[in-house]
Amino acid sequence: MKQFEFDFVVVGSGLAGLLAAWHASVHGSVALVSKSELDISNSYNAQGGVAAAIGQDDQPLYHFNDTLTAGRGLCDHDAVEILVNEGLTQVQELIAMGMEFDKEPNGDLLLGLEGGHSHRRILHADGDATGKVMTGFMLHKILQHPRITTFEYTTAVKIFTRDGVCSGIQTLDYNTGENSLFRTKATILATGGLSRIYARSTNPYTATGDGFALAWEAGARMADMEFIQFHPTALSVDGEDAYLISEAVRGEGAHLLDKNGDRFMLKLHPMAELAPRDVVASAIFNCMQETGSTVFLSLRHLDSSFLKERFHSIDAKLNSYGIDLTCDLIPISPAAHYTVGGIRTDVWGQTNITGLFACGEVASTGVMGANRLASNSLLECLVYGKRIVEKAKMLEFPPISTSPVEAVKFHLESNESYVAIKNELSEIMSNQVGIVRSQSEMVAALERIDAILEQYAENQTDYNYKKIYELATVCRLICISALERKESRGGHVRSDFREESPAWIHHIIQERGKELTTEAVRNNLK
């Protein structure tokens, strides 16, 4: 195997990974490892924007309160305080670096409104292509940096730990089949989410939860895995993948209509279509169950020229299906979108394993609570992508591990098994651990997941079998937490426990080889 040594190894090329690599490069050499092209990520696909209390009538305290409200009592207050205050600074620094957000004719920043926000504070770029512009901006800088070496089509297959210390990773090159070892003092996981384990998802095909499974296997603690955010408004066309229709569309005044043309959200929440995502997604799901019909977005009452400029990417996509954004009803239904829980970290992105860090969607910093506030995800990348480096830069290289390492190989004959099991798991998760869950459904799901884990526990040197095991592991983590939380809160809704309960205001923690535990919400600010 090839062997590399870098001061920092960053796994994942979404915005969190790019920012972590950029900040780390000030302090040493950096390897940026991506399982696909560098520009395929949830960050790249983000349409809405980045939230920051930058408007004259806004302030971080308002943003703080909106985040706590959306988080349904499970946000760690210190993490949110860091997010809204340092986030404002990081956005301003990004603008100073040359990042251009959309502006008003007078030169002021053009600020949008999204669900759960009390003020217009969503910065966006090129209309509805904010993620693409932001990741492109950082990627351009990364590729020009002499201290950053990129490894595309390279997936992490193992995290090396010894006595609670991480020393690096093992990788597999998709193109050559070659395994490599990366020794480092700081391994930073920025691998994104896991929503592609569901049959209907807004995520790119790469979002299968690799980072969660690798961290779990290495002994990292996982928090709040039951909370999966389903985006309320994904295009629903038979035979086609879900296509995200940004929350910003409702922020600009779009209405949600049932099959009779009635705005059903008006009677369900004072913010109507701009209620937090968990509320809207559940309302749409219930409406579809009651009426047997899809739900529709209507923009017919809004200015058509503004819509085509503000949402040009969405407009082009809808046109490809013969749908006119300005006058047609747009069929939508919820789709798995964002992983709220994840690898538990402190406010510096450090896991319980020295030298192993996590940031972005794969991490559970305590910011999101039970439900992510719209457009806080890119902000979290900005803030915690930098904070990680402040702690990681102080580490020393750990001792070299002398344990034997087995290569992971591709075997074409196992491809068919992987595809079949992957599809089966996605149906199980969608039908039994989806938007609304129950004890009986999840127990049945867990029985099949455990059977898959038992069947594929051996032969982890076959890449396809290893992937099956990792997918099932991630599904199991979600099931275990969802079965434990006997209430409905945020992105976790149970038909057999429909109300929130004060008895469940705590994080659910899982750690390999240990009993499930809980952790109190940190709600005392310094």
ZAMARGU-4260 file (C-alpha; in steps of 0.2 Angstrom, whole numbers, plus 5000, padded with zeros to 4 digits):
<rodrens>
0) 5000/5000/5000 | 5005/5018/4997 | 5009/5028/5013 | 5006/5046/5015 | 5009/5058/5029
5) 5000/5075/5031 | 4997/5086/5046 | 4978/5086/5042 | 4968/5074/5033 | 4950/5080/5028
10) 4938/5067/5022 | 4924/5075/5011 | 4923/5090/4999 | 4907/5099/5004 | 4908/5116/5011
15) 4913/5110/5029 | 4928/5100/5022 | 4933/5114/5010 | 4934/5126/5024 | 4942/5115/5036
20) 4956/5111/5023 | 4958/5130/5019 | 4960/5135/5037 | 4971/5120/5041 | 4983/5124/5027
25) 4989/5139/5037 | 4996/5127/5050 | 5003/5113/5039 | 5000/5100/5025 | 4983/5095/5021
30) 4975/5080/5011 | 4958/5082/5005 | 4950/5066/5001 | 4934/5064/4991 | 4924/5049/4986
35) 4918/5057/4970 | 4922/5073/4961 | 4926/5087/4972 | 4911/5097/4968 | 4898/5083/4972
40) 4890/5086/4989 | 4875/5092/4998 | 4883/5109/5000 | 4885/5111/4981 | 4866/5107/4979
45) 4860/5119/4992 | 4848/5132/4984 | 4842/5142/4999 | 4857/5151/5006 | 4867/5154/5022
50) 4858/5162/5037 | 4867/5177/5046 | 4860/5191/5057 | 4867/5204/5045 | 4852/5215/5042
55) 4850/5232/5050 | 4834/5226/5059 | 4842/5210/5064 | 4854/5204/5078 | 4862/5187/5083
60) 4850/5186/5098 | 4835/5185/5086 | 4844/5171/5076 | 4848/5162/5092 | 4830/5162/5097
65) 4824/5156/5080 | 4836/5142/5080 | 4831/5136/5098 | 4812/5137/5093 | 4815/5126/5077
70) 4826/5114/5088 | 4812/5110/5099 | 4821/5110/5115 | 4836/5100/5111 | 4848/5113/5105
75) 4864/5115/5115 | 4863/5134/5119 | 4882/5136/5119 | 4884/5129/5102 | 4870/5140/5095
80) 4877/5155/5103 | 4894/5151/5094 | 4885/5148/5078 | 4875/5165/5077 | 4889/5176/5083
85) 4904/5168/5075 | 4894/5164/5060 | 4891/5183/5057 | 4909/5186/5058 | 4913/5171/5046
90) 4901/5178/5033 | 4909/5195/5034 | 4926/5187/5032 | 4920/5177/5017 | 4914/5192/5009
95) 4930/5201/5012 | 4939/5186/5003 | 4929/5190/4988 | 4913/5179/4989 | 4899/5189/4981
100) 4881/5187/4987 | 4866/5194/4978 | 4863/5213/4981 | 4849/5225/4980 | 4851/5239/4966
105) 4858/5251/4979 | 4872/5239/4984 | 4865/5232/5000 | 4864/5213/5002 | 4848/5205/4996
110) 4842/5195/5011 | 4829/5181/5009 | 4816/5174/5021 | 4814/5156/5025 | 4803/5145/5036
115) 4806/5148/5055 | 4815/5164/5053 | 4808/5180/5061 | 4819/5191/5050 | 4825/5192/5032
120) 4843/5185/5035 | 4846/5172/5021 | 4861/5178/5010 | 4860/5169/4993 | 4871/5169/4977
125) 4866/5168/4959 | 4848/5167/4964 | 4845/5149/4969 | 4862/5142/4967 | 4870/5148/4983
130) 4878/5131/4987 | 4886/5129/4970 | 4893/5147/4971 | 4900/5145/4988 | 4908/5128/4986
135) 4915/5134/4969 | 4922/5149/4977 | 4931/5139/4990 | 4936/5125/4978 | 4945/5137/4967
140) 4955/5143/4982 | 4959/5125/4987 | 4965/5119/4970 | 4977/5134/4969 | 4984/5131/4987
145) 5002/5123/4987 | 4999/5115/5004 | 4983/5106/5000 | 4984/5089/4990 | 4967/5083/4983
150) 4962/5064/4981 | 4947/5062/4970 | 4937/5046/4968 | 4945/5040/4984 | 4935/5033/4999
155) 4939/5031/5017 | 4937/5013/5022 | 4944/5013/5039 | 4949/5024/5053 | 4964/5019/5064
160) 4963/5021/5082 | 4973/5015/5097 | 4970/5018/5115 | 4957/5032/5111 | 4969/5041/5099
165) 4966/5042/5080 | 4981/5041/5069 | 4974/5041/5052 | 4964/5032/5039 | 4965/5019/5025
170) 4957/5023/5008 | 4952/5014/4992 | 4955/5022/4975 | 4939/5019/4965 | 4949/5021/4948
175) 4964/5010/4952 | 4958/4999/4966 | 4973/5003/4976 | 4973/5005/4995 | 4983/5019/5004
180) 4987/5023/5022 | 4986/5041/5027 | 4995/5045/5044 | 4990/5062/5052 | 4989/5071/5068
185) 4971/5076/5064 | 4958/5067/5055 | 4943/5078/5050 | 4927/5069/5044 | 4916/5081/5034
190) 4908/5067/5024 | 4890/5074/5023 | 4874/5066/5027 | 4865/5049/5025 | 4848/5053/5017
195) 4852/5042/5002 | 4848/5027/5013 | 4829/5032/5009 | 4821/5028/4993 | 4815/5046/4990
200) 4829/5059/4994 | 4835/5076/4989 | 4853/5071/4992 | 4867/5066/4979 | 4870/5048/4976
205) 4886/5049/4987 | 4876/5053/5004 | 4875/5035/5010 | 4882/5038/5028 | 4900/5032/5026
210) 4907/5044/5039 | 4894/5039/5052 | 4898/5020/5050 | 4917/5023/5050 | 4916/5033/5065
215) 4905/5021/5074 | 4916/5007/5070 | 4931/5017/5077 | 4922/5020/5093 | 4915/5037/5091
220) 4899/5042/5101 | 4883/5046/5090 | 4870/5057/5096 | 4851/5060/5091 | 4851/5048/5076
225) 4832/5047/5076 | 4831/5065/5069 | 4830/5065/5050 | 4824/5081/5042 | 4812/5078/5027
230) 4811/5093/5016 | 4793/5098/5014 | 4794/5103/4995 | 4803/5091/4984 | 4796/5089/4966
235) 4785/5074/4964 | 4785/5067/4947 | 4782/5048/4944 | 4797/5038/4939 | 4809/5053/4943
240) 4821/5057/4958 | 4815/5070/4970 | 4821/5087/4966 | 4822/5100/4979 | 4812/5116/4978
245) 4820/5128/4990 | 4811/5134/5006 | 4816/5151/4999 | 4801/5149/4986 | 4789/5149/5001
250) 4799/5163/5008 | 4795/5174/4993 | 4776/5170/4996 | 4772/5153/4987 | 4757/5144/4994
255) 4754/5126/4998 | 4737/5119/4991 | 4728/5103/4994 | 4719/5094/4979 | 4704/5106/4982
260) 4715/5122/4980 | 4714/5126/4999 | 4729/5133/5009 | 4729/5120/5022 | 4743/5127/5032
265) 4733/5143/5037 | 4723/5133/5050 | 4738/5123/5057 | 4752/5136/5061 | 4752/5155/5063
270) 4767/5156/5051 | 4757/5145/5038 | 4769/5140/5024 | 4784/5147/5034 | 4782/5136/5049
275) 4798/5126/5053 | 4801/5112/5042 | 4796/5098/5053 | 4779/5106/5055 | 4776/5108/5036
280) 4783/5091/5031 | 4771/5082/5044 | 4757/5093/5038 | 4760/5089/5020 | 4761/5070/5024
285) 4745/5070/5034 | 4736/5080/5020 | 4742/5067/5007 | 4736/5053/5018 | 4719/5061/5021
290) 4716/5066/5003 | 4725/5052/4994 | 4733/5065/4983 | 4749/5075/4981 | 4751/5093/4987
295) 4754/5108/4976 | 4765/5123/4977 | 4757/5138/4969 | 4766/5154/4964 | 4753/5160/4951
300) 4750/5176/4962 | 4768/5181/4962 | 4777/5192/4950 | 4783/5181/4935 | 4799/5191/4930
305) 4805/5191/4948 | 4802/5172/4950 | 4812/5168/4934 | 4827/5178/4939 | 4827/5173/4958
310) 4824/5155/4955 | 4832/5152/4938 | 4839/5135/4942 | 4822/5129/4948 | 4813/5136/4934
315) 4825/5128/4921 | 4822/5111/4930 | 4804/5112/4930 | 4803/5117/4912 | 4812/5101/4908
320) 4796/5092/4915 | 4784/5104/4906 | 4780/5114/4922 | 4779/5133/4921 | 4785/5140/4938
325) 4774/5156/4936 | 4757/5148/4931 | 4757/5129/4934 | 4753/5120/4950 | 4769/5111/4955
330) 4766/5094/4963 | 4777/5091/4978 | 4779/5079/4993 | 4792/5077/5007 | 4809/5069/5004
335) 4823/5064/5015 | 4835/5079/5016 | 4846/5082/5031 | 4853/5072/5045 | 4851/5081/5061
340) 4860/5070/5072 | 4877/5063/5070 | 4895/5060/5077 | 4894/5069/5094 | 4907/5083/5096
345) 4911/5097/5108 | 4910/5115/5102 | 4928/5113/5094 | 4922/5098/5083 | 4932/5086/5093
350) 4925/5068/5096 | 4928/5057/5111 | 4943/5050/5101 | 4958/5061/5102 | 4963/5067/5084
355) 4946/5063/5076 | 4935/5078/5072 | 4919/5080/5063 | 4910/5095/5055 | 4896/5099/5044
360) 4881/5087/5042 | 4890/5072/5048 | 4893/5080/5065 | 4881/5083/5080 | 4888/5099/5088
365) 4872/5103/5097 | 4867/5117/5085 | 4852/5108/5076 | 4842/5101/5091 | 4828/5090/5085
370) 4825/5100/5069 | 4837/5111/5058 | 4832/5129/5055 | 4833/5133/5037 | 4850/5139/5030
375) 4859/5136/5046 | 4868/5121/5038 | 4880/5131/5027 | 4883/5143/5042 | 4888/5128/5053
380) 4900/5123/5039 | 4908/5141/5040 | 4909/5141/5059 | 4914/5124/5064 | 4925/5121/5049
385) 4936/5134/5056 | 4934/5130/5075 | 4940/5112/5072 | 4957/5118/5066 | 4959/5129/5081
390) 4960/5114/5091 | 4967/5102/5079 | 4983/5112/5076 | 4989/5110/5093 | 4990/5091/5092
395) 5006/5081/5089 | 5008/5065/5078 | 5003/5050/5087 | 5014/5034/5087 | 5013/5024/5071
400) 5002/5009/5073 | 5010/4992/5070 | 4994/4982/5068 | 4992/4973/5051 | 4981/4981/5038
405) 4971/4971/5026 | 4967/4978/5009 | 4949/4981/5003 | 4946/4975/4986 | 4932/4977/4972
410) 4924/4961/4967 | 4912/4962/4952 | 4902/4947/4957 | 4896/4955/4973 | 4889/4971/4964
415) 4872/4963/4962 | 4871/4959/4980 | 4875/4977/4985 | 4862/4985/4974 | 4849/4973/4979
420) 4852/4975/4998 | 4854/4994/4996 | 4837/4995/4987 | 4829/4984/5001 | 4836/4995/5015
425) 4830/5011/5006 | 4812/5003/5005 | 4813/4997/5023 | 4818/5015/5030 | 4806/5024/5019
430) 4791/5013/5024 | 4795/5009/5042 | 4806/5022/5048 | 4801/5037/5038 | 4791/5053/5041
435) 4779/5045/5053 | 4785/5029/5063 | 4778/5017/5076 | 4784/5004/5087 | 4778/4989/5077
440) 4785/4995/5061 | 4802/4999/5068 | 4804/4983/5077 | 4800/4974/5060 | 4813/4985/5052
445) 4826/4982/5065 | 4824/4963/5064 | 4828/4963/5045 | 4842/4975/5047 | 4850/4964/5061
450) 4848/4949/5049 | 4858/4959/5036 | 4871/4964/5048 | 4874/4946/5054 | 4874/4940/5036
455) 4887/4952/5030 | 4898/4954/5046 | 4912/4943/5039 | 4922/4947/5023 | 4924/4965/5026
460) 4938/4965/5013 | 4925/4964/4999 | 4920/4982/4996 | 4902/4979/4991 | 4900/4968/5007
465) 4908/4981/5018 | 4896/4994/5010 | 4881/4983/5014 | 4887/4982/5032 | 4889/5000/5034
470) 4872/5004/5026 | 4864/4992/5038 | 4874/4999/5053 | 4868/5017/5049 | 4850/5011/5047
475) 4851/5002/5064 | 4858/5017/5073 | 4843/5027/5067 | 4831/5013/5072 | 4838/5011/5090
480) 4837/5029/5094 | 4819/5031/5086 | 4813/5016/5096 | 4820/5023/5112 | 4812/5041/5110
485) 4794/5038/5115 | 4787/5055/5109 | 4786/5065/5094 | 4798/5080/5092 | 4805/5089/5077
490) 4811/5077/5064 | 4805/5062/5074 | 4786/5059/5073 | 4778/5043/5080 | 4760/5038/5077
495) 4760/5029/5094 | 4767/5044/5104 | 4760/5059/5095 | 4765/5073/5108 | 4781/5080/5115
500) 4785/5075/5132 | 4797/5085/5144 | 4803/5068/5150 | 4813/5067/5133 | 4822/5084/5133
505) 4839/5075/5132 | 4851/5069/5119 | 4851/5050/5115 | 4869/5044/5114 | 4875/5027/5106
510) 4893/5020/5108 | 4899/5004/5101 | 4900/4990/5114 | 4891/5000/5127 | 4873/5003/5133
515) 4863/5017/5126 | 4864/5032/5137 | 4857/5050/5138 | 4865/5067/5139 | 4858/5083/5146
520) 4855/5098/5134 | 4868/5111/5138 | 4857/5127/5142 | 4868/5137/5153 | 4877/5151/5144
525) 4893/5158/5150
</rodrens>
